[in-house]
Amino acid sequence: MKIKRIAAVLLAFIIAMVSFSIMGYAEEKDGFEFGSDGKFTVLQLSDPQDDAYPAHELDSFIRKSIETVKPDFIVLSGDIVEDSRAGDISDDKIFQEGVAVDGDYEKTLENVKTAVKHVFTPIEEAGIYYTVAQGNNDYKSGISNEDWLSIYASYPHCITVDESDDAEGKIDSYVEIKKHNSEEIGYGIWALDNGKGFTEGQKAWFRNKETGNVPSIVFEHIPTDDVGNLFEKCNIWDEGALSGDGGFYRLNKEIANGVNYVTYSAGTTDEFLMWKDKGVKGAFFGHIHTDGFTGTYDGITLGLTYGCQFSKAGPYGVREIVLDEDGSFETNLYVYENGEFSLQEYEDYKTYSNDFEAFFAKVVNIFKFIGNQIVAWFKF
């Protein structure tokens, strides 16, 4: 009888602690607030793609990014882990990469937990709350979204939950930020799971989510076709030209700037139209690793953010988004080199003073085009 009584007390204590944790989580999630200066800073990290043998430089990269940006909140926009690929020279297991172990779910899950711990630990130690938008490699690892959510729940500062309740079990969430010393919501942050497509169930949840149409920012892993609208068709000899979609394209410097090694198909997606209806101000992606650019199309700022998988070629970097209570925001890209971050610098395309100079530049740019295509091929 005494043993049963002790067991009952222990069970009651465990239930109380779980309830307390859930209540604490809810309070923290609802408690994000703009600073006294009316600002709230978000750090976007993308594509660490770590494995069971953590990359040596990744820990320093994450810590330095936090020191540089000094964020109030962090969004990891997918590919926390690498599923399976040969060629990793960034850790102690040369040419062994990936968390997936064929036919062994438990070993795969153990590898995922090891990789996630390496990525999350510096954020946890900084005491900053964060959320995750699932990436395609997170899915390709083979573990279930239920296990992903269980892993997220095991970290005190990770607030990733599944709010969309769609049939496919995709992990989508929405975070509100209150104005300083106010109950009024000033901004929203969407972490949307398009690592394996964006489903009708997710769209229904997004449309029906009550937000009061406050300004908001979307984070997803895979760029939507809307990003392609930041590019212009050009000739092979034009500066910045890359081949794609049956022609040659480059960033349209009138509306965008940055670095890219690939081009993107242009289109206006259902998601983009939903963003406009919901008051979305910006949408930022990862997935491509080497591309970091920002531009504005039809009233929404779109951007790709560099990755930080050190077994792949750089550049590496992060994005800073500074939200303002007045509904505006600013964003910057930081590039990581030699262990330090610096603001990305932008350059316009060159203009030429005479026909000879223009002709010579065209010849040079053709060779640059060939070089860029070769570089892009090796980077991917």
N, C-alpha and C positions, 0 to 999 in steps of 0.2 A: 504493500500500500504506500509506504514511504517513497519507494522508487517511482511509483506512478505519479505521486504528488510532485516530486522533483522534476520528473519529465514534463508534467503539465506546466510547471513554472517556467522551465526552460523554453518550452514551446511558446508560451505567452510572451516571454522576453524577446524571442526571435521575431515573432509577428509584430511586436511593438517597434522593434528596431527597423524592420522592413518598412512599416508604415511611416516611421519618422523619416527614413531616407527618401521615400517617395514624396512626402510633404516638403522636405527640404529641397528636393530637386524641383518641384513645382514652384516653390518660392523663388529659387534662383532663376529659373527659366523666365518667370514673369517679372523678374526684378531688374532686367537690364535697363539702363538709364543713361541718357546723354549727360556729359559732364557739365560743369558750371559754365564752360565756354560754348556750350551748345554743340559740341562735337562728339562723335563716337567713331572710333577707328577699328576697321576690320582688316585682318591679315588673311590673304588667300595663299595657301600652300597647295601645290598640286603634284601628283605623280611621284611620290617617293619610291614606290614600287620596290619595297624592301623584301627580304626573304628571311630564312631561318639563320642566315649568317650575315648579321647587320653590316651595312656599308659604313666604313670608318668615318667618313666625312659628314654623313647625314646628320648626326647628332649636333655637331658644331654648326652646320648650316641652319638647322631649326633654331638653335639657341641664338645665333647671331641675327637671324631674321626678327626674332622677338625683341632683341636689344635695339635693333635698328628702327623698327616700325612702332614699337611700344603699343601694341594693339589692346583694345578693350575686349575683343572677341576674335576667334580664329575659325575659318572655314577651310577644311581639307576637301578639295574638289576631286576626289576619286583616285583610284589605283593606289591604295595604301600598300598593297602587296603586288609582287610579281608572280604570275601564275607559273610559268615554266619557260625558260629560254636559256640557251647556252651563251657563255661568253662573259660572265661577270668577273671583273678583276678588281673590284672595289672593296673586297673583304678577304677573310682568311681562307676561303674555299675557292681557289682559282678555277674559273670556268664552270662552277656549279651555281646555278641560279634558279630561283622559283620555289614556291611553297608546296606545289601540288605533288603528291606521291600517288602514282597510279594504283588504284585498288585498295588504298589504305586511308580511309576517311579520318580516322583518329590521328594518324601521324600528320596528315595535311592540316588538320585543325590545330594541332600542337605547333606546327610551323607558322601558321597564320598568327597565332597568339604571340609567338616570339617576335615576329616582324612588327606586329601592331605595337607591342610593348616598346620596341626601339623607337618607333615614330612618336608615340603618345607621351613617353616619359618626360622629355624636355618641356612639353607643354604643361603637363601635370605639375612639374616642379616649379614652373613659372606661375602656377595658380590661375591660369586663364581658362575661361570656359570656351568650348569649341563644339563644332558639329561637323558631320561628314556627308558628302554627296557621293553615293556609290559609283565606282568606275567599272569599266568592262573587265579589267584584270581581277578585280575583287570578285566578280561573278565567275570568271574562268578558273579561279582557285578551286571551285567545286564545293565550297561549304555553303550551307543554307543561310538565308537571310535571318532565320531565327537564331542561328549561332552567331551571326554578325551582331545582331541586336544584343545578345547576351554578352558578347565581348565588350561592346560599347558601354553597356550598363555597369560593367565592372570597373570603369574608370570614373572617379568622382566628378571630374570637370567635363566629361563628355556628355552632352545632352541630346545625342542623336536618338530619336524615337521614330516610330512609324505612325504618322498621323493620317495618311491617305486611306488606309483600310481598303485598298483596291484588291480585286480577286487575285492578282498576280503576286501580292505581297511585297510590292516595291516600297522602298524606305524613303519617305518624303516627310519633311517637317517645315515648320514656319515659326520664326522667332520674332517677338515684338520688342521694340525699344521705346521706352517711355521718354517723353520730354523731361528735362531737368526739373526736379521737385514738382512733378505733375503726374496725374493718372492718364493724361492724354498720350496716345500712341503717336510717336513721331516718325517711325520708320519700321519696315518689316524686312526680314531676311528669309528667303526661301532656299532650302537645300533640297534639290530635286534629283531623283534617281533616274538617270537616263543611260546607265551603264549597260542596259540590255533593252534599249528602246524606251519610248515614252508612250504608255498605254492609254486607252480610252478611259479606264478606271482612274488613272492619275489625272487626266484632263478634267473629268467630272469633279473630282475632289478639289482641284485647283479652282475651277469656276465657282464652286459652291462654298468655298472657304470664306467665312465672314472676316473681312479685314478693314472694312470702312474705306476701302480704296486709298489708304495712306500710301505714301511713296514707299517703294520697296526695291530690293536688289535680289536677283536670281543667281544662284550658283548651280551649275551642272558640270558633268565631266566632259561629255562629247559635244563639240561645237555643233550648233544647228546650222542649217543652210543660210540662215539670216546673216551670218558672218560673211558669207560670200558677197553681200551687197557693199562691203567696204573695199572691194577690188574693182579695178577698171580694166577693160580690154586694151591691149597695147600691141606694139610690134616687137619682134624678137630683138631688135637692136635698141629698144628703149631701156633706160636704166631701171633695174629692179625687176625686169621681166622674168617670168617663170612659165613653163608650159602647164596647161591644164584645161580640161573640159573643151577640147577641140580647138584651142587657141593659145594665146599668150596673155598673161594677166600680171598685174602688180597692184600693190596697195594704192588706193586713191588718196593722195596726200592732201586733197582738199577736205577730206572728212576723216582721215585716219593716219596713223603713223606707228612705226615700230619695226620689228624684225619678223620676217617669215621665210620659211624654206619650202612651203607648199602653198598652193592656191586652193580655193574653196568654191564649191558650187553655190551659185546665188539663187535665192528664193525667199519667199515669205511663208513661214510655217504657221500651222494652227497655234503653236505655242506662242509665237510672236504676237499674233492677234489677241491671244488671251492675256499676254503681258500688258499690252496696251490698255485692255479693258480693266485690268487690275491695278493700274497705276505704277507699273514697274518702270524704274528709271534706268536700270542697267542690268546686263546679263553677262556673266563671266565664266569662262570655261578653261579646261586644261587639255589633256589627252595627247597633244602633239609634241610636248616636251620642249622643242627647240624654238617654238614661235611665241613671241611676246609683242602684242600690238593692241591698240585701242582706237576705236572710232565711233562715230554716231550715225545711225541710220534711222530715219523716220521717228526721231525723238527719243530713241533708246540708245544708250551707250553700250557697245558690245566690245568684248576683248578676250584675247587668249593670254594665258599666263604660263610662263615657263615652268618646266618640271624640275625635279631635283633627284632624279635617279642617276647616281654617279657611275653606274656601269654603262651608261649611254653618253654620247657626246653632248657637250653643252651647246648653247649657253644655258645656265641655270639661273633661276630667279624667283621672285615672289611679287605679289601685287598688294598694294596698300589702297584701301578705300576709306576716305574720311567723309562720313555722313554728317549733314548739318540739320539742325532742327527745323530750318526754314524749308526743307524738302530738297535742297540741292545736295550735290556730293562732288568730291574730286577723287581722282585715282591716279596712282603712279606705279610704275614698274621699277623694281630694284634688280640689278644684275649682280650675280655673285661671282667673284673672281679673286684668286689668290687669298681665299679665306676672309674676304671682306665684301660688303654690299655697297653699291653706289647707284645713284639714280640713273635710269636709262636716259641717254641723250638722243635727241631726234634730229634728223637732217632732212631737208627738202631735196627733191631731185634737182640736179644741176641744170642750169640754163647756159646757152652758148651764144657768144657774141657775133659769130660769123658762120658762113656756110662750111668753110674748111674745118673749123673747130667742131661743128656739129657732125660732119661726115666722119672725122677721126674718132669722135666719141661713139658713134654708132658702131664702128669697127671694134673698138675696145669693148663696148657693151655686149657684142655678140660673143666675144671670148669670155666675158664675165658670165654671160648666160650659161655657156657650156660648163664653166667652172662651178657655178651655183647648182646646176642640175647634178653634176657629179658629187658635189658636197652633200646635197640633199639626199641623194641615193645612199651614200655611206652613212649618213646620220640615222637613217631609218632602216 
